[in-house]
Amino acid sequence: MKFAIRLTVLSLAVLVMFSSCVSSKKYNMLMEEKDQLAKSLAESQDAIKKLEQENAQLMQDKDALSKDIAAVKADLEKTKGEIDKIKQMVDMKEKELQSLKSDVESAFADYQALGLTVDGDNERLYISMPEKVLFKSGSARLSKADKEVLAKMAGIMTANPDLHLRVEGHTDDQALVQGAAYGDNWDLSVARSVSVVRELIKQGVAPTQITAAGNGEYSPAVTENPKSPETRQANRRTEFILEPNLKKIYDAVK
């Protein structure tokens, strides 16, 4: 009987010890799993925080990029508007020059057979009058016929008060004879342009519309065979350079 009781007690002790060992192992496993979950949670929270920060930065970058795109679009529209204005200005200037060229060619048609030429580019109109049309050789004095020629130019200028006219005197490369009224070709070319300007003013052209200049022999129209009579004759001329008023055109499209 005693042996049976002892055996029973021993069995119960072994069972308790075994149960205790199992519970401890399970507990340790649960704790380890808890630690792993806590670590995983912390890592997930860090990852979420990092993603939130990156998302916030991306949103800032997006906003900045949107502003940059809006600014570029605004600049593009502004540039496009300016280009359109420039095109309008160019078109207006070309039309004005073409109309002016037509008027000039009509006014001086009778003198083109004498060598008068009318040329132009996108900026201005050039009228070249040789000595056969304007001035006698070595002189800056205007004859009655010269004044009649200039009356046509004065009519164009007074009809177009926004035009500017540059009058340039040119000579050939031959030195003036001793005792001539002018010291050299510079003096002669300047004297001629000044004579033209004064006459145009007498005929009603505003002084603010005109500029006088002299180039002497140093801006030849022809450079081939410089000593030939034909070349020298071509270089003795008075040039009229007509230029539209850009401010007026700019104001018209502003």
BELDAGI-V697827 format. One record per run of one state. SS is the DSSP state (A for helix, B for strand, O for the rest). FROM is the first residue (numbers start at 1). LEN is the number of residues. If there is no record, write none. Layout:
# BELDAGI-V697827
SS | FROM | LEN
SS | FROM | LEN
This chain:
# BELDAGI-V697827
O | 1 | 1
A | 2 | 106
O | 108 | 1
A | 109 | 6
O | 115 | 2
B | 117 | 4
O | 121 | 4
B | 125 | 6
O | 131 | 13
A | 144 | 16
O | 160 | 4
B | 164 | 7
O | 171 | 14
A | 185 | 18
O | 203 | 4
A | 207 | 3
B | 210 | 5
O | 215 | 14
A | 229 | 7
O | 236 | 1
B | 237 | 7
O | 244 | 2
A | 246 | 8
O | 254 | 1
